[in-house]
Amino acid sequence: MPRTVTWPTRDQWQAEAERSERTSRAALTRVSSDPAKWLTPEELTEARRLAAAVVRQARKALATAGNVAHRPTLNEHGREAATDHAEVIDLTYAWWSILRIAAEQGNLSTPETERLRAVHTDLSAKHRQAAQAAEDEAVRRAVEYRATEDAWQEELTRRARVERGPQVTVITVHGDGTSTVSDPRPYEPPAPPRRRR
């Protein structure tokens, strides 16, 4: 069923290009989530070895501190850090969690924790910076595109479709195997069922 919508002007619509693009998706989804894209195979192997070493050290530190209640969580993050198919966000979160539990609950600070913290910071920074650069480029393209006549005509077509509302076509299959398609017509929802008294 047709409806009336108050639309922004062309200038307002163009001015919204940056906000629209930035809020259309999270920046980190614009780049690869594969850690191998951001770290060399040697760095990834080292990080996995470091995470396993820190987990072992943290288990002992937790036992010494009488704080073993955090071991299941530590073990869970250790498993996540050892997974080959973990994505960047999962991997960095696992490393961060291991380091946090080791420091806060086990008062642990070793060369391995410092090196793992450095790898964590490096991977997080590379991933975040690349994501920001990708988002900035997408915004630049969106702002540039919205300034074109093609983009405006596409927006007007979209608005007309929204105002018109959903449409349906009916396909009729005949006994001889042929079929016919009706012209599009406005969709009318079925009436609600009548309640029995």
N, C-alpha and C positions, 0 to 999 in steps of 0.2 A: 504494500500500500504506500503510495507516495507520501512523503513527509517534507516538512520545511526545516532546514538546518541553517543556523547563522554561521556563515563561513568567514574566515579571516580574509582580508584583502590580499591582493597579490604581493604587495610590499610586506605585509605582516607574515604571509606564508614564506616568503624568501628569507625574512629576518629570523624565522624559526629553524632554518636549515641546520645550523650548528647544534642547537639543543636537541633537535629531532634525531640527528645522526648519533650524537654522543649517548643518548638514552635508548637507542634502538637495541643495543647489545653491550655487554660488558667488554671493556677494553681487552682483557686477557683472552677472550674468545676469538680475537682477531688474529692471533698468532699461534704457532704450533705449541701444543701442550706436551710434546715429546721431549723429555730431558736431554736426549741425544742431540737435539737440535741446538742446545745451548751449552752443553759440556762435551768435552772429548770423551772417547771411550775410556781412556786412562783416568780422567777425572771422575767419571761415574763409578768406575771400579773402586777407585780410592775412597769415594764418598760412601759406598756400600760397606767397604771394609771398616771405615771409621765409625759408621753408625753401629755396626755390629760390636765393635770394640767398646764404644761408649755405653751401649746397652749392658754389656757384660760388667763393665766397671761400675755402672749405676746400680746394677743388682746388688753387687757387694756393698756399695756405699749405703744403699737403702737398708740392707740387713744390719750393717754396723750401726746405723742411726735408729734402728728399731722401727723402721717406717715401711714395712713390707706390703702394706695395703696398696701401694702404688705400683707394685710389680706387674699385675695383670695389664694395666694401662700401658706401662713401659714396654711389656712384651708385645702388645698389640701394635704399637707404633714401630717397634723393631721389625715385626713381620711386614708391615707396610713399606718400610724403608728398604727391605730386601727384595721386594717384588719387582720383577723385570718390567712389567707393563704399567707401573705407577706413572701417573701424569705429573707434570711439574708441581701443580698446586698440592696434590696428595703427598708427593715426595718431600717438598719443602715443609709442609705441615708436620709430617712425621719426624723430620729432623728437628724442627723447632720444638716439638713436644718432647722428644728424647732429651734434648739439651735443657729444656725447662725443668723436667722432672729431675734430671741429674743434678742441676744446680740448686733448685729450691728444696727438694726433698732429701737429696743425698749430699748436698754441699760439696759437689764434685767439680773440680777444675783440673784438667790434665792437658797435655799437648794434643791429645786426640779430640777433646771437646773444643779446644781453640781452633784446630784445623777444620773440624766439621762445621763450626760456626762460620768460618771464613768461606767455605764452599757454599753453605746455605745462603750467606749474604750475596755472594757472587752470582749464583743461579737466580735468586729472587730479583736482584737488580737487573740482570740481563733480560730476563723475561718481562719484567715490568716496563723497562725502557723501550723494548721492542714493541710491546703492546701500546704504549703511549704514542710512539711514532706511527704505528699502523692506524691508530684512531685519528691522530692529527691529519694523516693523509686522506683518510675516508671523509673527514669533515671538510677538508679543502675541496675534494671532488664533489661532495654534496652541495656545498655553497655555490661552486662553479656551475653545477648542473641546474640548480634551481633558478639560476639567472637566465636560462635559455628559454626560448619560446616553446620548444618541444616539451620541456618539463611542465610548463604552465598548461599546455593543452592536455597533457596526460593527467594533470591534477584536476582540470575541469571535467574530463571524462570520468574520473573516479568519483568526483562529487555528484555528477548526474546519476551515476550508478547507485550511490548511497541514497540519494533522494528518491529514486525510483523504487528502491526496496528490492527484496529478492523476487526472482521470477522462476517459473517452472515451465518445462516443455513436457509434452506427453508423447511417448512413443507407443504407437499401436502396431502390434504384429498381427497380420491377417492370416487366415487359414491357408492361403497359398504360399506362405513363407515371406511375402513382401512386408514392408513396414512403412509407416508414414510418421512424420514428426510434426507436431503442432507448432504454431507460432508461439514464442514466449508470451506468457501472461503473468500478471501479478500473483504471487503466492498468497493464498488465503489459508490460514491455519484452520484445522478442523475444529468444529464446535466442541466445547467440553461435554462430556457425557452427562445426561440428565440424571439427577439423583432420584432414586425411588422414594416414595413417601410411604 
